[in-house]
Amino acid sequence: MKIQGLQKMTLLDFPGRVACTVFLGGCDFRCPFCHNGELLDGSAPAVMDDQELLRFLKGRQGLLDGVAITGGEPLLRKDLPDLLRAIRELGFAVKVDTNGNHPDALETLLREGLADYVAMDIKAGRSNYSAVTGTLRPGLDAVSRSVEILKSCDTEHEFRTTVVRELHSDIDFEDIADWLAGEKRYFLQEFKDSGDLVSDGCSACGAEEMDRFLSIVRRTIPGAAIRGMD
Ligand code: SF4
């Protein structure tokens, strides 16, 4: 399997773990605020393959205890289960990030116990999904199924929304509060401009606006929090 990026150590990407982050190119959404623009069409050059990654991990046993798999959209990779199995056999916990558009693949990972933690993006309130995913027909049924799968699973998981001033309003967070009611972990993430965005014209909300969105979602998700504000 081709791997488009490796961050050798992170304390941020996998809660409670000292991890590395593996980037898998290719995504079926085109979120205007995506900060991994060069990874989306899958043509980004590979920095290594799966065998090289496994060799790297063997050299990090005892130093790292987790591997965060992100993208792009990792669940587009048909051979992801094989890679996760091999990583777990080396003794590492695995976190998988997903845009939620591939519930069958998500279900397989969970059923086979291949992920210790799943982070799913909630891009917007349901009526706003097209604008925020940059796709005319986002698989809202698929995304909703992924939400239900995670809500009813025992695997640790979180939902999170990257908040963009030009794309989100109170209406989004009122719907998300309804959609995720009762969930334990939900994060509002501050948008950051990486300089490699899919579209221009995205900016971060101020602290006051973020706090207002947070107070909306906390009506049904008391543990919701803001992540990434300086
Ligand atoms: S932010 Fe959107 S476009 Fe970028 S990788 Fe995630 S789902 Fe794909």
Residues whose N, C-alpha, C, O or C-beta is under 5 A from the ligand:
A	BS01	SF4	C27 F29 R30 C31 C34 G71 G72 E73 N99
